[in-house]
Amino acid sequence: MAGASRPSQATYAIGDVHGRADLLETAIALIEAHAAGRAARMIFLGDYVDRGPQSRAVVERLMGLQKDGRAICLKGNHEDLMVAALTDVGGAALARWRRCGGQETLRAYGVDGAIDPGAAVPRDHLRWLAGLPLTTADDHRIYVHAGLAPRTAFRDQSEDVCLWIREAFLRAGPRDFDRHIVHGHTPLWAGKPDPGLPELLAHRTNLDTGAFATGRLTIGVFDPAQAGGPIELLTAIGPPASHSRTTIAGPRAPR
């Protein structure tokens, strides 16, 4: 892939950022240098918040990119968790979100135990997170956060599947989908033993390389006129997580 010719227009799909604003800035710089003035379409695959230390900065940067028409930002399950947690009156969703990495996001918004989390997060941030699309597509590929249900029409895919699916999707084969699927969501499973490397298969590309912990944010470069996986890979590299509680869980761990 390193020697592949560059198309006149390219799509850059970016894996799960998870609060790593440092890697996000490096990724944007890599994309701009690689595009070298050619038309570029950036697609972020979801999970911008939680686990990493700079979720607020990531959200604000992506809001700006989307407003400028430079990026399409898809919704991930962690955006869904955050919105549910901060709009839930009972509080059960808030406790679940905290367990799934939300505590780091609250810290990025300056929240401690004495502050109402819902009041600390700007309303426009929550509206943006809630309104993110689940998918986008070109003639050859579907871009989605978690994946799609095998042998199911695109129009029949549910929000829960697009945000959360793992085992049924990961174990499916090329005949189970009409187009190549580009996704994130799963940095580690039996078929992907190294969380820091992408998963490149004939029918799908998994770009989640556990950026929050590994310090590696992966970008797939796709030619909109060419079927299949990426023609090239770019990697934003920074320091791995230093926090002792930061770990990457497999698909059977709590979501």
Buried (B, 14 or more C-beta within 10 A) or exposed (E): EEEEEBBEEBBBBBBBBBBBBBBBBBBBEBBBEBBEEEEBBBBBBBBBBBBBBBBBBBBBBBBEBBEEEBBBBBBBBBBBBBBBBBEBEEEEBBEBBBEBBBBBBBBBBEBEEEEEBBEBBEEEBBEBBBEBEBBBBBEBBBBBBBBBBBEBEBEEBEEEBBBBBBEBBBEBEEEBBEBBBBBBBBBBBEEBEEBBBBBBBEBBBBBBBBBBBBBBBBBBBBBBEEEBBBBBBBBBBBEBBEEEEBBBBBBEEEB
